[in-house]
Amino acid sequence: MVAKKGLTFEPVPLPDRFEYDDAEMARRAAAFLGHMRKRHSVREFDPKPVPCEVIADCIAAAGTAPSGANHQPWFFAAISDPALKARIREEAEEEERRFYSGAAGDEWLGALAPIGTDDQKPHLEIAPWLIVVFAQRWGTYEDGTRYKNYYVPESVGIATGVLLTALHEAGLVALTHTPNPMKFLNGMLGRPASEKPVMIIAVGHPAADAVVPSAAKIKKPLSEIMGLFEADGLG
């Protein structure tokens, strides 16, 4: 990152502005909702290649996300190399075997049962791309000076959400995977100790026989996820 020592607040005019009437806003919001309702987490992938530039544009979109102090505390490692994907699968399954053989409590395993997961993760090899999301706990300026990052989990979470939305917009499916611990990814991918791997995202096209668990399509109704506090209309 460029050192901010000489930077001062300098407002510039809003570079992009969209002016829609209420009807157009409603149409766009409804259309986006309908599109996002077609997003599915998929475990069966077609090995058909996906162009690198598609993945790069989706990651670039994730990089537009807001972040604490605009420090952008994230790094996305995009992997298509078969040998590297195989190594990641091997390491991830080792952690998963520990998880499913006792590290996870009965309640956690019970919650996962309707989803149909286990310690086998073939999608980590079959999907044409894996994207490993790293959270940068601190960074360094161009002159080597170390600086602190702020609101790192929140910032990385927002950027990852943008990434998943961009992948869906591109017509791809994705599956988030979080083996714990994931420190093996730092050494494997040459990332510094300042970065914490938080997620592996398998990306590609769905297999012809892809399925989703019916339980995964049960979403909370709007009444359970939104509280509405409107003005009372009194002057």
C-alpha positions as CSV (number, residue, x, y, z in Angstrom):
1,M,0.0,0.0,0.0
2,V,1.1,3.6,-0.7
3,A,2.3,5.3,2.5
4,K,-0.4,7.6,3.8
5,K,1.9,9.8,5.8
6,G,1.6,12.7,3.3
7,L,-2.1,12.1,2.5
8,T,-4.7,14.5,3.7
9,F,-8.5,14.6,3.3
10,E,-9.3,16.0,-0.2
11,P,-12.9,15.7,-1.2
12,V,-13.7,15.1,-4.9
13,P,-17.1,15.1,-6.6
14,L,-19.0,11.8,-6.6
15,P,-17.7,10.2,-9.8
16,D,-20.7,8.0,-10.5
17,R,-24.3,8.7,-9.8
18,F,-27.5,6.8,-10.7
19,E,-30.8,8.6,-10.7
20,Y,-33.8,6.2,-10.9
21,D,-37.4,7.0,-10.1
22,D,-39.2,4.9,-7.5
23,A,-40.6,2.5,-10.1
24,E,-37.3,1.8,-11.6
25,M,-35.7,1.3,-8.2
26,A,-38.4,-1.2,-7.3
27,R,-38.0,-3.0,-10.6
28,R,-34.2,-3.3,-10.2
29,A,-34.4,-4.4,-6.6
30,A,-37.0,-7.1,-7.5
31,A,-35.0,-8.3,-10.4
32,F,-31.8,-8.6,-8.3
33,L,-33.7,-10.5,-5.6
34,G,-35.0,-12.9,-8.2
35,H,-31.5,-13.4,-9.6
36,M,-29.9,-14.0,-6.2
37,R,-32.6,-16.5,-5.4
38,K,-31.1,-18.6,-8.1
39,R,-27.7,-18.8,-6.4
40,H,-27.0,-22.2,-5.1
41,S,-24.0,-23.8,-3.2
42,V,-23.0,-26.7,-5.3
43,R,-20.8,-29.7,-4.4
44,E,-20.7,-31.4,-7.8
45,F,-18.7,-29.6,-10.4
46,D,-18.0,-30.0,-14.1
47,P,-14.2,-29.9,-14.7
48,K,-14.8,-27.7,-17.8
49,P,-12.3,-24.8,-17.7
50,V,-13.3,-21.3,-16.8
51,P,-11.3,-18.5,-18.4
52,C,-8.8,-16.8,-16.1
53,E,-10.0,-13.4,-17.0
54,V,-13.5,-14.2,-15.7
55,I,-12.0,-15.1,-12.3
56,A,-9.8,-12.0,-12.3
57,D,-12.8,-9.7,-13.0
58,C,-14.8,-11.3,-10.2
59,I,-11.9,-10.8,-7.8
60,A,-11.4,-7.3,-9.0
61,A,-15.1,-6.7,-8.2
62,A,-14.5,-8.0,-4.7
63,G,-11.7,-5.5,-4.4
64,T,-14.2,-2.6,-4.8
65,A,-15.8,-3.5,-1.4
66,P,-15.7,-1.0,1.4
67,S,-13.1,-1.6,4.2
68,G,-11.9,-0.1,7.4
69,A,-9.9,3.0,6.7
70,N,-9.8,1.8,3.1
71,H,-7.0,-0.5,3.9
72,Q,-8.5,-3.3,1.8
73,P,-7.2,-6.1,4.1
74,W,-7.6,-9.0,1.8
75,F,-5.8,-11.2,-0.6
76,F,-7.3,-13.8,-3.0
77,A,-5.2,-16.7,-4.3
78,A,-6.8,-18.1,-7.5
79,I,-5.6,-21.6,-8.2
80,S,-6.2,-23.8,-11.3
81,D,-3.0,-25.9,-11.1
82,P,-4.1,-29.6,-10.7
83,A,-1.2,-30.6,-8.5
84,L,-1.7,-27.7,-6.1
85,K,-5.4,-28.4,-5.9
86,A,-4.7,-32.0,-5.1
87,R,-2.3,-31.0,-2.3
88,I,-5.0,-28.6,-0.9
89,R,-7.6,-31.4,-1.0
90,E,-5.2,-33.8,0.8
91,E,-4.5,-31.3,3.6
92,A,-8.1,-30.1,3.9
93,E,-9.4,-33.7,4.1
94,E,-6.9,-34.5,6.9
95,E,-8.3,-31.6,8.9
96,E,-11.9,-32.7,8.0
97,R,-11.3,-36.2,9.3
98,R,-10.3,-34.8,12.7
99,F,-13.4,-32.7,12.6
100,Y,-15.9,-35.4,11.8
101,S,-14.2,-38.0,14.1
102,G,-14.6,-36.1,17.3
103,A,-13.4,-32.5,17.1
104,A,-16.9,-31.3,16.3
105,G,-19.6,-31.8,18.9
106,D,-22.8,-33.8,18.4
107,E,-24.8,-30.6,18.1
108,W,-22.6,-29.3,15.3
109,L,-22.6,-32.6,13.4
110,G,-26.4,-32.8,13.8
111,A,-26.8,-29.3,12.3
112,L,-24.7,-30.4,9.3
113,A,-26.6,-33.7,8.7
114,P,-29.4,-32.2,6.5
115,I,-26.7,-30.6,4.3
116,G,-25.1,-34.0,3.6
117,T,-21.4,-33.1,4.2
118,D,-18.6,-35.4,5.2
119,D,-14.8,-35.5,5.2
120,Q,-14.5,-36.2,1.5
121,K,-13.9,-33.1,-0.6
122,P,-13.5,-34.2,-4.2
123,H,-14.8,-30.8,-5.4
124,L,-11.4,-29.3,-4.3
125,E,-9.8,-31.1,-7.2
126,I,-12.7,-31.3,-9.7
127,A,-13.7,-27.6,-9.7
128,P,-11.5,-25.7,-12.3
129,W,-10.7,-23.0,-9.8
130,L,-10.1,-22.6,-6.1
131,I,-10.0,-19.2,-4.6
132,V,-8.4,-18.9,-1.2
133,V,-9.4,-15.9,0.8
134,F,-6.8,-14.4,3.1
135,A,-7.4,-11.8,5.8
136,Q,-4.5,-9.4,6.3
137,R,-4.2,-8.7,10.0
138,W,-1.5,-6.0,9.3
139,G,0.3,-4.7,6.3
140,T,3.3,-2.8,5.2
141,Y,3.7,0.4,3.2
142,E,6.0,0.6,0.2
143,D,8.8,1.8,2.4
144,G,8.5,-1.3,4.7
145,T,6.7,0.4,7.6
146,R,4.2,-1.8,9.2
147,Y,0.6,-0.5,9.7
148,K,-2.5,-1.9,11.5
149,N,-5.6,-2.9,9.6
150,Y,-9.1,-2.2,11.1
151,Y,-12.3,-4.1,11.0
152,V,-10.6,-6.9,9.2
153,P,-13.3,-9.7,9.6
154,E,-16.0,-7.3,8.6
155,S,-14.1,-6.0,5.6
156,V,-13.1,-9.4,4.4
157,G,-16.6,-10.7,4.9
158,I,-18.1,-7.9,2.8
159,A,-15.5,-8.5,0.0
160,T,-16.2,-12.2,0.0
161,G,-19.9,-11.6,-0.3
162,V,-19.2,-9.3,-3.4
163,L,-17.0,-12.1,-4.8
164,L,-19.7,-14.7,-4.5
165,T,-22.2,-12.4,-6.0
166,A,-19.9,-11.6,-8.9
167,L,-19.3,-15.3,-9.6
168,H,-23.0,-15.9,-9.6
169,E,-23.5,-13.0,-12.0
170,A,-20.9,-14.6,-14.3
171,G,-23.0,-17.7,-14.5
172,L,-20.8,-19.8,-12.2
173,V,-21.5,-21.8,-9.0
174,A,-19.4,-21.8,-5.9
175,L,-18.9,-23.7,-2.7
176,T,-17.4,-22.2,0.4
177,H,-15.2,-24.4,2.5
178,T,-13.5,-23.7,5.8
179,P,-11.3,-26.5,7.1
180,N,-9.9,-25.6,10.5
181,P,-7.0,-24.9,11.0
182,M,-5.9,-23.7,7.6
183,K,-2.4,-22.6,8.4
184,F,-1.1,-25.0,5.8
185,L,-2.3,-22.7,3.1
186,N,0.2,-19.9,4.1
187,G,3.2,-22.1,3.4
188,M,1.7,-23.8,0.4
189,L,0.8,-20.5,-1.3
190,G,3.7,-18.4,-0.1
191,R,1.6,-16.0,2.0
192,P,3.1,-14.1,4.9
193,A,2.4,-14.6,8.6
194,S,0.4,-11.4,8.6
195,E,-2.3,-13.1,6.6
196,K,-4.9,-15.6,7.9
197,P,-6.6,-17.9,5.5
198,V,-10.3,-17.8,6.2
199,M,-12.0,-19.6,3.3
200,I,-11.5,-21.8,0.3
201,I,-14.1,-21.2,-2.5
202,A,-14.5,-23.9,-5.2
203,V,-15.6,-22.3,-8.4
204,G,-16.8,-23.6,-11.8
205,H,-19.8,-24.9,-13.7
206,P,-22.3,-27.3,-12.1
207,A,-22.0,-30.9,-13.1
208,A,-24.9,-32.3,-15.1
209,D,-26.0,-34.4,-12.1
210,A,-25.5,-31.6,-9.6
211,V,-27.9,-31.6,-6.6
212,V,-28.5,-29.4,-3.7
213,P,-29.9,-30.4,-0.3
214,S,-33.6,-29.5,0.1
215,A,-32.8,-28.1,3.6
216,A,-30.4,-25.6,2.1
217,K,-33.3,-23.9,0.2
218,I,-35.2,-23.2,3.4
219,K,-34.6,-19.5,3.9
220,K,-35.8,-17.3,6.8
221,P,-38.8,-15.2,5.8
222,L,-38.3,-11.5,5.5
223,S,-40.2,-10.9,8.8
224,E,-37.4,-12.8,10.6
225,I,-34.5,-11.0,9.1
226,M,-35.8,-7.4,8.8
227,G,-37.0,-4.9,11.4
228,L,-38.8,-1.9,9.8
229,F,-38.6,1.4,11.7
230,E,-40.4,4.0,9.6
231,A,-41.1,7.6,10.4
232,D,-44.6,8.1,11.8
233,G,-45.4,10.8,9.3
234,L,-46.1,13.4,11.9
235,G,-44.8,16.9,11.4
